[in-house]
Amino acid sequence: MPRNVVVLLDNPEGRAMIKEACKANGMHFAEFEELVQSEVEQTGKQRRAGLWDSFDDILDRIQVDEN
C-alpha cells in the first residue's frame, strides 16, 4: 500500500460511508477530503508547520459557501 493513504478513502465502500456521514452532518465531502489530505501531507513530520493555517483556510471556505 502506498504511503500516506487513508484506507477509508481508498476504497468505494469507505468513501460511500464517509460521504453519507458528511451529508448527515451538513459537510461537503470535498472539504472533508481536503482536511484529511492536509493532515496526511504532514504525516511523518516532526513539526507540522502550516497545518492550522490550512485548516483555517478550508473551514473559512466552508463557512463562505454556507452563506
C-alpha positions as CSV (number, residue, x, y, z in Angstrom):
1,M,0.0,0.0,0.0
2,P,1.4,3.5,-0.9
3,R,2.5,5.7,2.0
4,N,0.1,8.3,3.3
5,V,-3.1,6.6,2.1
6,V,-6.3,6.9,4.1
7,V,-7.8,3.4,3.8
8,L,-11.4,4.5,4.1
9,L,-10.9,7.0,1.3
10,D,-9.1,4.5,-0.8
11,N,-12.0,2.0,-1.3
12,P,-15.5,2.5,-2.6
13,E,-17.3,1.3,0.5
14,G,-15.3,3.6,2.7
15,R,-15.8,6.6,0.5
16,A,-19.6,5.9,0.4
17,M,-19.7,5.6,4.2
18,I,-17.8,8.9,4.7
19,K,-19.9,10.7,2.1
20,E,-23.1,9.5,4.0
21,A,-21.6,10.8,7.3
22,C,-20.7,14.1,5.7
23,K,-24.2,14.5,4.3
24,A,-25.8,13.7,7.6
25,N,-23.6,16.3,9.3
26,G,-24.0,19.0,6.7
27,M,-20.5,18.9,5.3
28,H,-19.3,18.6,1.8
29,F,-17.3,15.5,1.1
30,A,-14.7,17.5,-0.9
31,E,-13.9,19.8,2.1
32,F,-13.7,16.7,4.4
33,E,-11.3,15.1,2.0
34,E,-9.2,18.3,1.8
35,L,-9.0,18.5,5.6
36,V,-7.8,14.9,5.7
37,Q,-5.3,15.4,2.9
38,S,-3.9,18.4,4.8
39,E,-3.2,16.2,7.7
40,V,-1.9,13.3,5.6
41,E,0.6,15.6,4.0
42,Q,2.1,16.4,7.4
43,T,2.4,12.7,8.4
44,G,6.0,11.9,9.5
45,K,7.0,15.5,10.0
46,Q,8.1,16.4,13.5
47,R,6.8,19.9,13.0
48,R,3.5,20.4,11.3
49,A,4.1,24.0,10.1
50,G,1.1,25.5,8.4
51,L,-1.4,22.8,9.3
52,W,-3.6,25.0,11.3
53,D,-3.5,27.7,8.6
54,S,-4.6,25.1,6.0
55,F,-7.4,24.0,8.3
56,D,-8.5,27.6,8.8
57,D,-8.5,28.3,5.0
58,I,-10.6,25.2,4.3
59,L,-13.0,25.9,7.2
60,D,-13.3,29.6,6.2
61,R,-14.3,28.5,2.7
62,I,-16.9,26.1,4.1
63,Q,-18.5,29.0,6.1
64,V,-18.5,31.3,3.0
65,D,-20.2,28.6,0.9
66,E,-22.9,28.2,3.5
67,N,-23.8,31.9,3.5
